[in-house]
Amino acid sequence: MKAISKTFPSNLLCFSHLRWDFVYQRPQHLLSRFSKYSTVYILEEPIFDAKDDGHISFTNRGNNIIVGVPHLPEGLSHKEVTESMTDLVDQFLQGKNLDNFAFWYYSPMFLAISEKHTPKLTIYDCMDELSAFKNAPKELTQMEKKLLGRADLVFTGGQSLYEAKKQQHPSIHPFPSSIEKEHFLKARTVKDQPADQANIEGVKLGFYGVLDERFDIDLIKGIADARPNWQIILIGPVVKIDPATLPANSNIHYMGQKSYQELPAYLSGWDIALIPFAINESTKFISPTKTPEYLSAGIPVVSTPIKDVINPYGRHKLVSIGVNADDFIEAIERELEVADRSAWLAKTDLFLADKSWDNTVSNMMQLINRHLNSDFSIAS
């Protein structure tokens, strides 16, 4: 049996269906921290703009993170895309010692282009039930079974996703969404709102995130119709749905995508934060990162009954839960009448005290080290 090296691999190759420059979320939080221990390569899905046979453009983002974007010619069949991507991965790994690599998967579909290679460590960070998402590849479920058979460790993006998959792998562990508290605490002290929000007067209800098939359009329209004096701020890109289907009320403001760094300033002007996800297959196992972020900003939250919001946030009475527009309106009006939030803030801060992406990575590393039978220590 091959001896196991007692250090974390010096290279981490992440196969990601999410663009590094898209919404700043779980992959960025985790991998930016793993880059303290390894050179992190992010391999994204291809862009079809190549004039040649295809290549990967690598961009050094600093802090030991390198993003690779494959460029392929237009008009390739699915089979040709897989073959081309396989060749590009082969070229990248040619001559490299795979005992110095960890493979980190966000989508099982990448296994088709990488399965011939056996790294020292394979991790599947299952942040969502991708098979339930709109336009999911029909092969995804089968590819996930194959990946679960190869992975050394599996992490899930929430407790409900862990419960659904815990029998499918011998070493699967829940790691719900966490938080950079110091970043979102800024919202409590910011004095000046961004210019595009500062001139919006009245009660502000806010949401940031991707506006896609998970977004409850009817809920937002119902609130806007019933309370035209309330202003609804929606921050984020529109993806996989027709923008024309979004409500056009004058009190709904589509602000577009904002950077992660800008979010506390927008939060500082909100009276209530919303988690308006529809209850459907695509939201069955989600664990919204924005829940602890909103709370750390000190903003009351009203959410639809997402399992990983109900437990633990609703159960601890940190977040109000509503099913429809009437429920949301009632909860919002109740929150707007609260004059002193000090007790709620103290309870919220106590609950979030041990929640951080640093702690998440530290706990992941403990599991990795245990798997590697390593005494590798984590720098403080």
DOLO-649603 format. One line per field, with one value per residue (C-alpha): residue number from 0; residue in three letters; x, y, z. Coordinates in nm, 3 decimals, padded with zeros to 5 digits. Each point is the difference from the previous one (the first is absolute). Layout:
// DOLO-649603
resi	[NUM  ...]
resn	[ALA  ...]
x	[X  ...]
y	[Y  ...]
z	[Z  ...]
This chain:
// DOLO-649603
resi	[0  1  2  3  4  5  6  7  8  9  10  11  12  13  14  15  16  17  18  19  20  21  22  23  24  25  26  27  28  29  30  31  32  33  34  35  36  37  38  39  40  41  42  43  44  45  46  47  48  49  50  51  52  53  54  55  56  57  58  59  60  61  62  63  64  65  66  67  68  69  70  71  72  73  74  75  76  77  78  79  80  81  82  83  84  85  86  87  88  89  90  91  92  93  94  95  96  97  98  99  100  101  102  103  104  105  106  107  108  109  110  111  112  113  114  115  116  117  118  119  120  121  122  123  124  125  126  127  128  129  130  131  132  133  134  135  136  137  138  139  140  141  142  143  144  145  146  147  148  149  150  151  152  153  154  155  156  157  158  159  160  161  162  163  164  165  166  167  168  169  170  171  172  173  174  175  176  177  178  179  180  181  182  183  184  185  186  187  188  189  190  191  192  193  194  195  196  197  198  199  200  201  202  203  204  205  206  207  208  209  210  211  212  213  214  215  216  217  218  219  220  221  222  223  224  225  226  227  228  229  230  231  232  233  234  235  236  237  238  239  240  241  242  243  244  245  246  247  248  249  250  251  252  253  254  255  256  257  258  259  260  261  262  263  264  265  266  267  268  269  270  271  272  273  274  275  276  277  278  279  280  281  282  283  284  285  286  287  288  289  290  291  292  293  294  295  296  297  298  299  300  301  302  303  304  305  306  307  308  309  310  311  312  313  314  315  316  317  318  319  320  321  322  323  324  325  326  327  328  329  330  331  332  333  334  335  336  337  338  339  340  341  342  343  344  345  346  347  348  349  350  351  352  353  354  355  356  357  358  359  360  361  362  363  364  365  366  367  368  369  370  371  372  373  374  375  376  377  378  379]
resn	[MET  LYS  ALA  ILE  SER  LYS  THR  PHE  PRO  SER  ASN  LEU  LEU  CYS  PHE  SER  HIS  LEU  ARG  TRP  ASP  PHE  VAL  TYR  GLN  ARG  PRO  GLN  HIS  LEU  LEU  SER  ARG  PHE  SER  LYS  TYR  SER  THR  VAL  TYR  ILE  LEU  GLU  GLU  PRO  ILE  PHE  ASP  ALA  LYS  ASP  ASP  GLY  HIS  ILE  SER  PHE  THR  ASN  ARG  GLY  ASN  ASN  ILE  ILE  VAL  GLY  VAL  PRO  HIS  LEU  PRO  GLU  GLY  LEU  SER  HIS  LYS  GLU  VAL  THR  GLU  SER  MET  THR  ASP  LEU  VAL  ASP  GLN  PHE  LEU  GLN  GLY  LYS  ASN  LEU  ASP  ASN  PHE  ALA  PHE  TRP  TYR  TYR  SER  PRO  MET  PHE  LEU  ALA  ILE  SER  GLU  LYS  HIS  THR  PRO  LYS  LEU  THR  ILE  TYR  ASP  CYS  MET  ASP  GLU  LEU  SER  ALA  PHE  LYS  ASN  ALA  PRO  LYS  GLU  LEU  THR  GLN  MET  GLU  LYS  LYS  LEU  LEU  GLY  ARG  ALA  ASP  LEU  VAL  PHE  THR  GLY  GLY  GLN  SER  LEU  TYR  GLU  ALA  LYS  LYS  GLN  GLN  HIS  PRO  SER  ILE  HIS  PRO  PHE  PRO  SER  SER  ILE  GLU  LYS  GLU  HIS  PHE  LEU  LYS  ALA  ARG  THR  VAL  LYS  ASP  GLN  PRO  ALA  ASP  GLN  ALA  ASN  ILE  GLU  GLY  VAL  LYS  LEU  GLY  PHE  TYR  GLY  VAL  LEU  ASP  GLU  ARG  PHE  ASP  ILE  ASP  LEU  ILE  LYS  GLY  ILE  ALA  ASP  ALA  ARG  PRO  ASN  TRP  GLN  ILE  ILE  LEU  ILE  GLY  PRO  VAL  VAL  LYS  ILE  ASP  PRO  ALA  THR  LEU  PRO  ALA  ASN  SER  ASN  ILE  HIS  TYR  MET  GLY  GLN  LYS  SER  TYR  GLN  GLU  LEU  PRO  ALA  TYR  LEU  SER  GLY  TRP  ASP  ILE  ALA  LEU  ILE  PRO  PHE  ALA  ILE  ASN  GLU  SER  THR  LYS  PHE  ILE  SER  PRO  THR  LYS  THR  PRO  GLU  TYR  LEU  SER  ALA  GLY  ILE  PRO  VAL  VAL  SER  THR  PRO  ILE  LYS  ASP  VAL  ILE  ASN  PRO  TYR  GLY  ARG  HIS  LYS  LEU  VAL  SER  ILE  GLY  VAL  ASN  ALA  ASP  ASP  PHE  ILE  GLU  ALA  ILE  GLU  ARG  GLU  LEU  GLU  VAL  ALA  ASP  ARG  SER  ALA  TRP  LEU  ALA  LYS  THR  ASP  LEU  PHE  LEU  ALA  ASP  LYS  SER  TRP  ASP  ASN  THR  VAL  SER  ASN  MET  MET  GLN  LEU  ILE  ASN  ARG  HIS  LEU  ASN  SER  ASP  PHE  SER  ILE  ALA  SER]
x	[00.000  00.133  00.118  -00.213  00.177  -00.054  -00.070  -00.293  00.059  00.188  -00.247  -00.378  -00.185  -00.362  -00.250  -00.270  -00.320  -00.011  00.212  00.253  -00.111  -00.371  -00.179  00.246  -00.115  00.104  00.273  00.176  -00.023  00.137  00.264  00.146  00.073  00.133  00.240  00.198  00.106  00.000  00.016  -00.367  -00.091  -00.363  -00.101  -00.324  -00.241  00.102  -00.070  -00.058  00.206  00.321  00.141  00.220  -00.039  -00.045  00.211  -00.025  00.071  00.143  -00.024  00.192  -00.236  00.259  00.000  00.089  -00.316  00.012  -00.317  -00.007  -00.262  -00.016  -00.059  -00.148  -00.124  -00.370  -00.221  00.145  -00.224  -00.027  00.234  00.253  -00.013  00.072  00.289  00.148  -00.029  00.155  00.295  00.043  -00.003  00.249  00.229  -00.021  00.085  00.264  00.327  -00.146  00.019  -00.361  00.109  00.039  -00.361  -00.341  -00.302  -00.295  -00.331  -00.300  -00.171  00.012  -00.013  00.372  00.077  -00.047  00.309  00.219  -00.081  00.314  00.211  00.041  00.109  00.112  -00.333  -00.346  -00.263  -00.358  -00.142  -00.367  -00.135  -00.335  -00.220  00.102  -00.220  -00.305  00.116  -00.139  00.182  00.189  00.173  -00.189  00.323  00.064  -00.156  00.201  00.320  -00.059  -00.024  00.337  00.153  -00.133  00.172  00.335  -00.005  00.202  -00.215  -00.337  -00.112  -00.356  -00.114  -00.263  -00.157  -00.299  00.224  00.212  -00.309  -00.098  00.342  00.153  -00.053  00.178  00.357  00.191  00.157  -00.254  -00.021  -00.237  00.152  -00.281  00.048  00.222  00.100  00.268  -00.149  00.244  -00.098  -00.376  00.025  00.100  -00.366  -00.083  00.224  00.005  -00.132  -00.034  -00.200  00.107  -00.123  -00.244  -00.173  00.032  -00.263  -00.262  -00.224  -00.219  00.012  00.258  -00.029  00.311  00.128  00.333  00.082  -00.063  -00.346  -00.068  -00.255  00.029  -00.124  -00.370  -00.119  -00.364  00.096  00.192  -00.278  -00.257  00.190  00.062  -00.367  -00.131  00.243  00.087  00.164  00.259  00.309  00.140  00.372  00.116  00.374  00.143  00.016  -00.299  00.090  -00.191  -00.332  -00.143  00.043  -00.335  -00.169  00.118  -00.256  00.036  -00.158  00.138  00.092  00.219  00.356  00.230  00.351  00.201  00.299  00.214  00.335  00.038  00.184  -00.297  -00.265  00.033  -00.061  -00.324  -00.107  00.051  -00.304  -00.241  -00.273  -00.069  00.198  -00.186  00.062  -00.275  00.079  -00.275  -00.067  00.084  00.245  00.284  -00.029  -00.067  00.354  00.143  00.175  -00.001  00.330  -00.184  -00.185  00.291  00.128  -00.328  -00.007  00.356  -00.090  -00.264  -00.294  -00.324  -00.064  -00.319  00.036  -00.212  00.003  00.338  00.099  00.348  -00.140  -00.276  00.263  00.190  -00.093  -00.378  00.014  00.212  -00.236  00.273  -00.189  -00.372  -00.151  -00.282  -00.164  -00.166  -00.022  -00.251  00.234  00.293  -00.194  -00.115  00.355  00.149  -00.255  00.068  00.375  -00.046  -00.180  00.293  00.165  00.283  00.186  00.279  -00.120  -00.048  00.342  00.165  -00.169  00.096  00.362  00.025  -00.136  00.246  00.297  00.162  -00.115  00.275  00.148  00.335  -00.151  -00.164  00.333  00.172  -00.258  00.027  00.377  -00.031  -00.204  00.246  00.295  -00.174  -00.053  00.363  00.112  00.195  00.128  00.002  -00.079  -00.201  00.162  -00.189]
y	[00.000  00.345  00.203  00.306  00.333  00.189  00.340  00.159  -00.001  00.305  00.043  00.005  -00.027  00.108  -00.094  00.266  00.063  00.344  00.284  00.137  00.353  -00.075  00.048  -00.027  -00.305  -00.331  -00.100  00.335  00.000  -00.352  -00.009  00.339  -00.149  -00.329  00.208  00.054  -00.364  -00.073  00.167  00.001  -00.042  00.071  -00.172  00.148  -00.114  00.084  00.314  -00.063  00.274  -00.175  00.045  -00.308  -00.348  00.137  00.110  00.100  00.362  00.022  00.317  00.043  00.163  00.032  -00.167  -00.335  -00.017  -00.063  -00.004  -00.205  00.069  -00.256  00.150  -00.236  00.054  00.052  -00.274  -00.299  -00.290  -00.106  -00.291  00.232  00.242  -00.286  -00.123  00.349  00.072  -00.338  00.085  00.338  -00.157  -00.263  00.273  00.195  -00.304  -00.142  -00.052  00.101  -00.223  -00.072  -00.090  00.378  00.066  00.008  00.002  00.202  -00.037  00.232  -00.176  -00.376  00.073  00.082  -00.360  -00.090  00.204  -00.093  -00.356  -00.152  00.193  -00.112  00.279  -00.043  00.131  00.037  00.218  00.059  00.320  -00.056  00.348  -00.054  -00.272  00.095  -00.263  00.200  00.322  00.130  -00.133  -00.261  -00.259  -00.329  -00.187  00.193  -00.251  -00.289  00.206  00.088  -00.370  -00.054  00.296  -00.122  -00.330  00.174  00.280  -00.037  00.256  00.159  00.332  00.127  00.361  -00.050  -00.234  -00.102  -00.090  -00.208  -00.183  -00.079  -00.138  -00.133  -00.363  00.045  00.037  -00.128  00.340  00.274  00.309  00.301  00.347  00.255  00.352  00.210  00.364  00.267  00.184  00.291  00.081  00.009  00.169  00.310  00.037  00.099  00.308  00.110  00.358  00.051  -00.230  -00.056  00.271  -00.221  -00.097  00.323  00.179  -00.271  00.122  -00.203  -00.341  -00.212  -00.376  -00.155  -00.316  -00.081  -00.314  -00.160  00.057  -00.337  -00.283  -00.007  00.359  00.034  00.261  -00.017  00.055  00.317  00.130  -00.075  00.202  00.287  00.012  -00.006  00.257  00.250  00.228  -00.267  -00.006  -00.338  -00.003  -00.297  -00.038  -00.266  -00.137  -00.149  -00.354  -00.278  00.189  00.257  00.349  00.089  -00.234  00.210  00.243  00.360  00.183  00.347  -00.096  -00.290  00.105  -00.231  00.112  -00.255  -00.188  00.158  -00.109  -00.184  00.300  00.227  -00.210  00.141  00.353  -00.110  -00.199  00.307  00.165  -00.294  -00.030  -00.367  -00.265  -00.254  -00.362  -00.039  -00.344  -00.203  -00.339  -00.242  -00.277  00.244  00.147  -00.324  -00.025  00.351  00.167  00.371  00.166  00.329  -00.111  00.044  00.296  00.189  -00.081  00.110  00.331  00.039  -00.008  -00.187  -00.281  -00.145  -00.324  -00.255  -00.343  -00.123  -00.301  00.128  00.340  -00.142  -00.213  00.158  00.368  -00.021  -00.251  00.243  00.286  00.193  00.008  00.034  -00.259  00.067  -00.202  00.271  00.377  00.040  -00.183  00.212  00.324  -00.099  -00.093  00.316  00.225  -00.175  00.057  00.364  00.064  -00.121  00.303  -00.174  -00.285  -00.029  -00.332  -00.152  00.125  -00.147  -00.335  00.009  00.088  -00.278  -00.252  00.113  00.020  -00.326  00.024  00.099  -00.119  -00.024  -00.252  -00.187  -00.041  -00.098  -00.274  -00.117  -00.018  -00.210  -00.253  00.012  -00.051  -00.290  -00.157  00.052  -00.134  00.322  00.212  00.300  00.303  00.304  00.339  00.236]
z	[00.000  -00.094  00.298  00.074  00.008  00.324  -00.146  -00.175  -00.378  -00.126  -00.289  00.006  -00.331  00.033  -00.269  00.020  -00.193  00.166  -00.134  00.246  -00.093  00.037  00.333  00.291  00.192  00.152  -00.250  00.032  00.378  00.033  -00.272  00.085  00.342  -00.136  -00.208  00.321  -00.024  -00.373  -00.336  -00.099  -00.366  -00.091  -00.325  -00.128  -00.270  -00.357  -00.199  -00.371  -00.162  -00.105  -00.350  00.038  00.148  00.347  00.293  00.365  00.090  00.351  00.206  00.324  00.249  00.272  00.339  -00.159  -00.215  -00.375  -00.209  -00.320  -00.267  -00.284  -00.345  -00.262  -00.356  -00.060  -00.139  00.184  00.095  00.363  -00.075  -00.165  00.293  00.241  -00.215  -00.034  00.371  00.080  -00.224  00.170  00.346  -00.119  -00.133  00.325  00.212  -00.232  00.182  00.336  00.304  00.094  00.352  00.035  -00.106  00.158  -00.233  00.130  -00.185  00.002  -00.289  -00.063  -00.374  00.008  00.090  -00.368  -00.091  00.295  00.109  -00.156  00.251  00.360  00.234  00.357  00.127  -00.154  00.164  -00.111  00.148  -00.074  00.058  -00.176  -00.146  -00.354  -00.162  00.112  -00.165  -00.328  -00.308  00.204  -00.222  -00.008  00.076  00.321  00.241  -00.145  00.002  00.363  00.087  -00.168  00.182  00.334  -00.075  -00.056  00.258  00.317  00.181  -00.073  00.146  -00.031  -00.012  00.267  00.253  -00.212  -00.294  00.238  00.126  -00.359  -00.096  00.321  -00.098  -00.333  00.127  00.305  00.077  -00.067  00.218  00.017  -00.026  -00.015  -00.129  00.221  00.019  00.010  00.295  -00.003  -00.358  00.061  00.340  -00.198  -00.099  00.358  -00.013  -00.366  -00.023  -00.374  -00.224  -00.362  -00.234  -00.189  00.325  00.196  -00.206  00.058  00.280  00.231  00.165  -00.180  -00.033  -00.152  -00.162  -00.162  -00.192  -00.336  -00.146  -00.159  00.012  00.378  00.034  00.095  -00.250  00.112  00.363  -00.079  -00.223  00.269  00.259  -00.243  -00.104  00.355  00.140  -00.278  00.257  00.082  -00.221  -00.103  -00.083  -00.210  -00.051  -00.228  -00.352  -00.181  -00.109  -00.176  00.008  -00.237  00.153  -00.155  00.250  00.295  00.145  -00.117  00.297  00.057  00.356  -00.112  -00.076  -00.198  00.089  -00.198  00.131  00.270  00.133  00.327  00.138  -00.071  00.175  00.357  -00.127  -00.167  00.305  00.219  -00.157  00.022  00.261  -00.075  -00.190  -00.210  -00.095  -00.262  -00.138  -00.158  00.154  -00.279  -00.088  -00.062  00.353  00.187  00.139  -00.026  00.293  -00.084  00.084  00.031  00.316  00.243  -00.205  00.039  00.370  00.058  -00.166  00.270  -00.242  00.086  -00.248  -00.146  -00.197  -00.178  00.172  -00.125  00.212  00.081  00.096  00.221  00.172  00.166  -00.055  00.022  00.284  00.203  -00.091  -00.176  -00.331  -00.077  -00.235  -00.243  -00.276  -00.207  -00.046  00.285  00.238  -00.108  00.038  00.348  00.106  -00.152  00.171  00.329  -00.040  -00.099  00.327  00.211  00.160  00.185  -00.169  00.255  00.146  -00.346  -00.113  00.310  -00.062  -00.367  00.070  00.258  -00.249  -00.267  00.236  -00.115  -00.362  -00.242  -00.328  00.183  00.241  -00.288  -00.179  00.324  00.057  -00.360  00.036  00.312  -00.197  -00.289  00.233  00.168  -00.342  -00.092  00.338  00.032  00.283  -00.234  00.214  -00.103  00.034  00.225]
